[in-house]
Amino acid sequence: MAYPTRASFILGGQIGGEPPIVMLVYPQGNHITSSDDTPFLQIGESKYGKPILDRILTPATSLDTAALTALVSMDSTMRSNVTVGPPLEVLIYRRDSLNLDERLRFTEDSPY
């Protein structure tokens, strides 16, 4: 029996001197991008962690604060929904660096 494939992706990056972009691609192939009105994109469970993101993130939020906010949001979701859990993987991309060298991975036994 064949099962239908349904997947959503958050895809982000930067090409050369162009501005970075992040897109949420839906299973149907259409997409949305972040904007001043929606400075973040989210897949999956949203009722526990999204309020944290809504209260803190703006286009002016520093990248470091945004990364910490995302981790707190995920922690809130994990504590409220037993189907969400580690590992958590974070990739921090700094504009115009063209490098992907800031990676973090939090497993169940991580001090975090």
C-alpha positions as CSV (number, residue, x, y, z in Angstrom):
1,M,0.0,0.0,0.0
2,A,1.4,3.4,-1.0
3,Y,1.2,6.2,1.5
4,P,1.0,9.8,0.3
5,T,4.1,11.9,1.1
6,R,3.4,15.2,2.9
7,A,6.3,17.3,4.0
8,S,6.8,20.9,4.9
9,F,10.2,22.5,4.9
10,I,11.8,25.7,6.2
11,L,14.5,26.6,3.7
12,G,16.8,29.6,4.1
13,G,20.0,30.9,2.7
14,Q,21.9,33.6,0.9
15,I,23.4,33.7,-2.6
16,G,26.4,35.9,-3.0
17,G,25.6,39.6,-2.2
18,E,21.9,39.0,-2.3
19,P,19.9,39.5,1.0
20,P,19.3,36.3,3.0
21,I,15.8,34.8,2.7
22,V,13.8,32.2,4.5
23,M,10.8,30.3,3.1
24,L,8.2,27.9,4.5
25,V,7.5,25.5,1.6
26,Y,4.2,23.6,1.9
27,P,3.5,20.0,0.6
28,Q,1.6,21.5,-2.3
29,G,4.7,23.4,-3.4
30,N,3.6,26.9,-2.6
31,H,5.5,29.0,-0.1
32,I,5.5,32.0,2.2
33,T,8.5,34.1,3.3
34,S,9.3,36.0,6.5
35,S,8.5,39.7,6.5
36,D,8.4,42.7,8.9
37,D,4.9,41.5,9.9
38,T,6.0,37.9,10.3
39,P,9.7,37.9,11.3
40,F,9.8,34.1,11.9
41,L,8.4,30.9,10.3
42,Q,7.3,27.8,12.2
43,I,6.5,24.2,11.4
44,G,4.5,21.9,13.6
45,E,3.2,22.4,17.1
46,S,2.5,26.1,17.7
47,K,0.2,26.6,20.6
48,Y,2.9,26.3,23.4
49,G,6.0,28.0,21.9
50,K,4.6,30.5,19.4
51,P,3.3,33.0,22.1
52,I,6.9,33.3,23.3
53,L,8.1,34.1,19.7
54,D,5.2,36.5,19.2
55,R,6.1,38.5,22.3
56,I,9.8,38.8,21.7
57,L,10.8,38.6,18.0
58,T,10.7,41.7,15.8
59,P,12.8,42.5,12.7
60,A,15.1,44.5,15.0
61,T,15.8,41.5,17.4
62,S,19.5,40.5,17.4
63,L,20.4,37.1,16.0
64,D,21.7,35.9,19.3
65,T,18.5,36.9,21.1
66,A,16.4,35.3,18.4
67,A,18.3,32.0,18.8
68,L,17.8,32.1,22.6
69,T,14.1,32.9,22.1
70,A,13.7,29.9,19.7
71,L,15.3,27.6,22.3
72,V,13.0,28.9,25.0
73,S,10.1,28.4,22.7
74,M,11.1,24.8,22.0
75,D,11.6,24.2,25.7
76,S,8.1,25.4,26.4
77,T,6.7,23.1,23.7
78,M,8.6,20.1,25.0
79,R,7.4,20.7,28.6
80,S,3.8,21.0,27.4
81,N,3.6,18.3,24.8
82,V,5.2,14.9,25.4
83,T,5.3,14.1,21.6
84,V,7.9,16.9,21.2
85,G,11.5,16.2,22.4
86,P,15.2,16.2,21.7
87,P,17.3,16.4,19.8
88,L,17.2,20.1,19.1
89,E,19.5,21.3,16.4
90,V,20.3,25.0,15.8
91,L,22.1,26.5,12.9
92,I,23.0,30.2,13.2
93,Y,23.7,32.0,10.0
94,R,25.2,35.4,10.1
95,R,24.4,37.7,7.1
96,D,27.1,37.8,4.5
97,S,29.3,35.3,6.2
98,L,28.5,32.6,3.6
99,N,29.5,30.1,6.4
100,L,27.5,27.5,8.3
101,D,29.9,27.0,11.2
102,E,27.7,27.9,14.2
103,R,25.8,24.6,14.9
104,L,24.4,23.5,18.2
105,R,22.8,20.1,19.0
106,F,21.0,19.5,22.3
107,T,20.3,15.8,23.2
108,E,18.3,14.5,26.0
109,D,21.3,14.4,28.3
110,S,22.6,17.9,27.4
111,P,23.1,20.2,30.4
112,Y,20.6,22.6,28.7
